[in-house]
């Protein structure tokens, strides 16, 4: 059974334990989250000017939308200001920055009415992030940049918390994906043909849990949770930020969510940096969770400058 906690005051250690058990946490906006959202809005609105970003899809062909939004994503993700603001957001969550490692945030744009469903606007079907070689101890955090509603939110599918799904993760190697799939996002407009994990069997979307939080609010959940992008029928593009954290003490102790159906190779742990000083993930921890061989031409850590995204 999945429980949704709202503004819980439990310590981070207990919260992580509940997240690993499949619970969801919703946290109200605070100054740190608003600062991050404001910076994202600044970049988005400058790029789409003179149009309102959430309505711009109605003013231009989809190719133009991709041309505008494609460069904004890496600009936000890798901007030094973003890293500073994100660290303060994690601090505001009550996490110990000396033990908490943070991945770069992702900027998402999910358009309405099937306008853009591939590449930079890819709407994920039901999936677990761990199918993409994320650690079982990974916690996902999601924030809307503009107001959302149920018709433009995320859905969680708690029935599958401990129920396996055929998903193709056994064919996925994270290092190969770094070398190919991540660099190709902006090339996919009408159809996304990148080889990615996903359900290989029918998934019953019901029952589902949709959480609608205000701008700057945060939804926290385990990377092992089956979740999906709700088909956006709101008439407005949904812009959001998501980022991931892992706790080093939990990695060392093997504390995490259960693995019911994930068989991918490689690990994303090298992408994480310590919140307190930006130090890389220790090699011994990476070695504990790495798996499979490293194919020729594979990339351990994705570099946007080499992929032409900066």
Beta strands, then each sheet from edge to edge (+ up, - down):
strand 1: 4-6
strand 2: 24-27
strand 3: 100-102
strand 4: 106-110
strand 5: 139-144
strand 6: 154-156
strand 7: 209-210
strand 8: 218-222
strand 9: 227-229
strand 10: 238-247
strand 11: 273-274
sheet 1: 1+ 2+ 8- 5+ 10- 3+ 11-
sheet 2: 1+ 2+ 8- 5+ 10- 4+
sheet 3: 7+ 6- 9+
end
